[in-house]
């Protein structure tokens, strides 16, 4: 996902329930650190939204950066981060604090849930399947010029039941490399 991939969102690890906290802790224990790509995305988002280039971001910059990284944050979420990390009372947080917050949030994401959200971006008509028409629209939105034959070949490669469309389980297999 790139910084501009704001269409993705994730549940925030601000859960107050014990079960939610335990689930987040189990996920974090499986993978304790970010990939280099994830670290770079966090840094890029911070730098992009630090519009006044003062090495700190305010409430509005924080909210924009978090959304650009794919988190569907609410005002209360952003205010909580500001309360917890604006230790000097300037109304801003620095990159190390931003990075700490986002590391926890990124590691708490559920990969299957993220893949299902991506599937819904392709399945814009809500049929539960990705057709040639869906792929054509996505290719056009991405500025790719692909023939129907090329799109059909993409579907045929991963269509496990032979109905000419990609179902969610096929999509998950594609995205996880379990094909």
C-alpha positions in Angstrom: 0.0 0.0 0.0 1.3 3.4 -0.8 0.6 6.6 1.2 -2.0 7.5 -1.4 -3.8 4.2 -0.7 -6.3 5.8 1.7 -9.1 3.6 0.6 -8.0 0.9 3.0 -8.9 1.2 6.6 -8.4 -0.9 9.7 -9.8 -1.3 13.2 -7.9 0.9 15.6 -6.2 -0.8 18.6 -7.9 1.5 21.0 -10.3 -1.2 22.1 -11.3 -0.9 25.7 -12.5 -4.5 26.0 -10.1 -7.1 27.4 -10.8 -9.4 24.5 -9.9 -6.8 21.9 -6.7 -6.0 23.8 -5.7 -9.6 24.1 -6.3 -10.2 20.3 -4.1 -7.2 19.5 -1.4 -8.4 21.8 -1.5 -11.9 20.2 -1.2 -10.4 16.7 1.7 -8.2 17.8 3.5 -11.1 19.4 3.5 -12.9 16.1 5.1 -10.0 14.3 6.8 -7.5 16.5 8.3 -5.1 14.0 7.3 -3.3 10.8 8.8 -4.1 7.4 11.2 -1.6 6.0 8.5 -0.7 3.5 6.0 0.0 6.3 8.5 2.1 8.2 9.2 4.1 5.0 5.4 4.6 4.4 5.0 6.0 7.9 8.0 8.4 7.5 6.7 9.5 4.0 3.2 10.2 5.4 4.7 12.2 8.3 6.9 14.3 5.9 4.1 14.8 3.4 1.7 16.1 6.0 4.2 18.1 8.0 3.1 21.0 5.8 5.0 23.7 7.6 8.1 21.4 7.8 8.7 22.1 11.5 9.3 18.4 12.3 6.0 18.1 14.2 2.4 17.7 13.1 -0.7 19.2 14.5 -4.2 17.7 14.9 -5.2 18.3 11.3 -1.9 17.1 9.8 -2.1 14.0 12.1 -5.6 13.1 11.0 -4.7 13.5 7.3 -1.5 11.4 7.7 -3.4 8.6 9.5 -6.1 8.5 6.9 -3.5 8.5 4.1 -2.0 5.4 5.7 -5.4 3.7 5.5 -6.9 4.3 9.0 -10.5 5.4 9.2 -9.8 7.6 12.2 -12.5 9.6 14.0 -12.0 12.9 15.8 -11.9 11.2 19.2 -9.1 8.8 18.0 -6.9 11.7 16.9 -7.6 13.7 20.0 -6.6 10.7 22.2 -3.3 10.4 20.3 -2.7 14.1 20.8 -3.5 13.9 24.5 -1.3 10.9 25.0 1.7 12.1 23.0 1.7 16.0 23.1 3.8 15.9 26.3 5.0 19.5 25.8 1.6 21.0 25.3 2.4 22.5 21.9 -0.6 21.0 20.1 1.8 18.9 18.0 3.5 15.5 18.0 7.0 14.7 16.7 8.0 11.9 14.3 9.2 9.5 17.0 5.8 9.6 18.7 3.9 9.4 15.4 6.0 6.4 14.4 5.3 4.7 17.8 1.5 5.2 17.4 1.4 4.0 13.8 3.6 1.0 14.5 1.1 -0.3 17.0 -1.8 0.4 14.7 -0.2 -1.2 11.6 0.8 -4.3 13.6 -2.8 -4.6 15.0 -4.3 -4.8 11.5 -6.0 -8.1 10.5 -4.5 -9.1 7.2 -7.6 -11.0 6.1 -9.8 -8.1 6.9 -7.5 -5.8 4.8 -7.7 -8.3 1.9 -11.5 -8.4 2.1 -11.6 -4.6 2.0 -9.4 -4.6 -1.1 -11.7 -7.2 -2.7 -14.7 -4.8 -2.1 -12.8 -2.1 -4.0 -12.8 -4.4 -7.1 -16.3 -5.7 -6.4 -18.0 -2.3 -6.8 -21.3 -3.8 -7.8 -21.5 -5.9 -4.6 -22.0 -9.2 -6.4 -19.4 -11.0 -4.3 -17.3 -11.7 -7.4 -14.8 -9.9 -9.6 -15.8 -10.0 -13.3 -14.0 -8.8 -16.4 -16.2 -5.6 -16.1 -14.8 -5.0 -12.6 -11.2 -5.5 -13.7 -11.7 -3.3 -16.7 -12.9 -0.5 -14.4 -10.0 -0.9 -12.1 -7.5 -1.0 -14.9 -9.0 2.2 -16.4 -8.9 3.9 -13.0 -5.2 3.0 -12.7 -4.5 4.3 -16.3 -3.8 0.8 -17.6 -4.9 0.0 -21.1 -5.7 -3.7 -21.2 -7.8 -5.7 -23.7 -10.7 -7.9 -22.6 -8.6 -10.9 -23.6 -5.8 -9.9 -21.1 -8.4 -9.3 -18.4 -10.1 -12.6 -19.1 -6.7 -14.4 -18.9 -6.1 -12.8 -15.5 -9.4 -14.2 -14.3 -9.0 -17.6 -15.9 -5.6 -18.0 -14.1 -7.2 -17.8 -10.7 -10.8 -18.9 -11.3 -11.1 -22.1 -9.3 -14.7 -23.0 -10.1 -14.6 -22.1 -13.8 -17.5 -19.6 -13.6 -15.4 -16.9 -15.2 -15.2 -14.7 -12.1 -13.0 -14.4 -9.0 -14.7 -15.1 -5.7 -13.4 -13.8 -2.4 -11.6 -17.1 -1.6 -9.8 -17.0 -4.9 -8.9 -13.3 -4.2 -7.5 -14.2 -0.8 -5.4 -17.0 -2.3 -4.1 -14.6 -4.9 -3.2 -12.0 -2.3 -1.6 -14.4 0.1 0.2 -16.4 -2.5 -1.7 -19.6 -1.7 -2.6 -20.3 -5.3 
